[in-house]
Amino acid sequence: MDDWNKVKKEILKDPEVKKYYDEMEVEYRMIGDLIKLRKAEKINQEELAKKMGTTQSALSRFEAGGTNVSIDFLKRMAKALDKKLDIRFI
C-alpha cells in the first residue's frame, strides 16, 4: 500500500486531477463503505443484487464507480443489507 500512497501523492500534484479527486471523494468513500459492508455481511454481488431487485452487472458498475445511482437504489441496497440509509448535509 505504501507504493500506492506514493503514486497517489504524485498524481494529485496535478491540479486538474486533484480537483476531480476532491469532487469524487464522497462517492468513492460511500462506495468503499458499501463494499466493506457487503463483504462483512458475507454476501456477494449476485446475492445482493437479487435481494435489491437489480442485476449483478448494475451493482458491479456501481461498485466500480461507473454510474450515478438514485436514492432509491441506495434505499434498496440498505434494505437488502438490513441497514438504515442516512444521507446528510454537514
C-alpha positions as CSV (number, residue, x, y, z in Angstrom):
1,M,0.0,0.0,0.0
2,D,3.0,2.3,0.6
3,D,3.7,2.3,-3.2
4,W,0.1,3.3,-3.9
5,N,0.3,6.2,-1.5
6,K,3.4,7.4,-3.2
7,V,1.8,7.1,-6.7
8,K,-1.4,8.8,-5.4
9,K,0.6,11.7,-3.9
10,E,2.4,12.2,-7.2
11,I,-0.8,12.0,-9.3
12,L,-2.6,14.5,-7.0
13,K,0.1,17.1,-7.7
14,D,-1.8,17.8,-11.0
15,P,-4.4,20.5,-10.1
16,E,-7.0,19.1,-12.5
17,V,-6.6,15.6,-11.2
18,K,-6.8,16.9,-7.6
19,K,-9.9,18.9,-8.3
20,Y,-11.6,15.8,-9.8
21,Y,-10.4,13.6,-6.9
22,D,-11.8,16.1,-4.4
23,E,-15.2,16.3,-6.2
24,M,-15.5,12.5,-6.2
25,E,-14.4,11.9,-2.6
26,V,-17.9,11.5,-1.3
27,E,-18.9,8.9,-3.9
28,Y,-15.8,6.9,-3.6
29,R,-15.9,6.9,0.2
30,M,-19.6,5.7,0.1
31,I,-18.8,3.0,-2.5
32,G,-15.9,1.8,-0.3
33,D,-18.0,1.7,2.8
34,L,-20.8,-0.3,1.0
35,I,-18.3,-2.8,-0.4
36,K,-16.8,-3.3,3.1
37,L,-20.3,-3.7,4.5
38,R,-21.3,-6.2,1.8
39,K,-18.2,-8.3,2.4
40,A,-18.7,-8.1,6.2
41,E,-22.2,-9.5,5.7
42,K,-20.6,-12.3,3.6
43,I,-22.8,-11.6,0.6
44,N,-21.6,-11.5,-3.0
45,Q,-22.7,-9.1,-5.7
46,E,-25.1,-11.6,-7.3
47,E,-26.9,-12.3,-4.0
48,L,-27.2,-8.6,-3.0
49,A,-28.4,-7.7,-6.5
50,K,-31.1,-10.3,-6.3
51,K,-32.2,-9.0,-2.9
52,M,-32.3,-5.5,-4.3
53,G,-34.3,-6.4,-7.4
54,T,-31.5,-5.4,-9.8
55,T,-28.8,-7.1,-11.8
56,Q,-25.3,-8.1,-10.7
57,S,-23.9,-6.0,-13.6
58,A,-25.7,-2.9,-12.3
59,L,-24.3,-3.5,-8.8
60,S,-20.8,-4.1,-10.3
61,R,-21.0,-0.8,-12.2
62,F,-21.9,1.0,-9.0
63,E,-19.1,-0.6,-7.0
64,A,-16.6,0.4,-9.8
65,G,-17.8,4.0,-9.7
66,G,-19.0,3.8,-13.2
67,T,-22.5,5.0,-12.7
68,N,-24.6,7.6,-10.8
69,V,-27.2,5.9,-8.7
70,S,-30.5,7.1,-7.4
71,I,-31.5,7.5,-3.8
72,D,-34.0,4.6,-4.5
73,F,-31.1,2.4,-5.5
74,L,-29.3,3.2,-2.2
75,K,-32.5,2.6,-0.2
76,R,-33.0,-0.8,-1.8
77,M,-29.3,-1.6,-1.0
78,A,-29.8,-0.6,2.6
79,K,-32.9,-2.6,2.9
80,A,-31.3,-5.7,1.3
81,L,-28.4,-5.4,3.8
82,D,-30.8,-4.8,6.7
83,K,-29.4,-1.3,7.3
84,K,-30.8,2.2,7.5
85,L,-29.8,4.8,4.9
86,D,-28.9,8.2,6.4
87,I,-28.0,11.0,4.0
88,R,-27.0,14.3,5.5
89,F,-25.6,17.7,4.6
90,I,-23.0,18.8,7.1
